[in-house]
Each structure stands twice: as C-alpha cells, then as structure tokens.
Amino acid sequence: MSDLTPNTFPAQPDCPLCDELGGQLVWQGRKARVIRAQEAGFPAFYRVVWTAHAPEFTDLGPAERAECMELVATVETVLRAQLSADKINLAALGNMVAHLHWHVIARWRWDSHFPGSVWAAQQRPRDLAREAEIAARLEAVDQAMAAALQART
C-alpha cells in the first residue's frame, strides 16, 4: 500500500476522468462522484469515480478504501431497490483508463450480453423496448441515488 493520500495524486494530462465528468453527474462528494455512463445497450450503467487520480484501489488509505466501497454499495443498493435487476455487476478494471473508478451495472437476463460481462461477446440482439423502459425510469433512480448518497455524508 502506498503512503500517499488522495491529495497527493495530481490530475493527469489526457486522463478522461480528470478532464471531464465521464457521464451524467448524479452526485458529487468531496472525494468522489457518481455518474451515469452512456453505454449503448446498458441503460443502468453507473460509475463511482474517485476524484483524485489514484491509479489503483490500494493507493488509497484504509479510510478512503472504506469510503469508496460504501459509495459502491450505496449505488448497488439503490439500483436493486429501484430496478429489480436480475444481477448487479461490479468491476474496477482501469486497463483503458488508469484512474480509479468502479463500474456498477444493473443487468437483466434479457440484455444482449447476459450472462457474460458487458465487455464480452453479444449473446442475443438488443431488446430496445425493454432498454427504453429502463431508461425512462432513470431520472427517478438518479434522484433516489443522489438522496441516498447525500444522506450518508
């Protein structure tokens, strides 16, 4: 584990998560933000983005790791309560963007890639009608999520 604190990780040039929000802002805290990503075929695709440019989860101290995971758990809890998804996927890859962020993705058995990951090969054609039904509910999901995240701070 690094001795560095989040304040010692400066923004990096050409990092998309340092340069821009990375999606539609749902909630902004002092150390992290939650955004809804625009990922075709996956309307309820959220990211918890650590504000400081820490490349790895273990670059955070124990308190920051706990705070980050509480944010991830809150996003998951709201998605489960609001959308009754068949599964919630969590991932922190960072292979393409080495800036700490967690993917929190509501999944359904009918989605085009299920049961594979959203980055796996497509299993079936997209169900545009069902995707639209979910997308129509996301403003209310975002509001519930922002309230739940704000309540924990």
Secondary structure as UniProt FT lines:
FT   HELIX           6..8
FT   TURN            13..14
FT   HELIX           16..19
FT   STRAND          24..28
FT   STRAND          32..36
FT   TURN            40..41
FT   TURN            43..44
FT   STRAND          45..50
FT   HELIX           57..59
FT   HELIX           62..83
FT   STRAND          87..91
FT   STRAND          101..107
FT   TURN            109..110
FT   TURN            112..115
FT   TURN            118..119
FT   HELIX           128..151
//
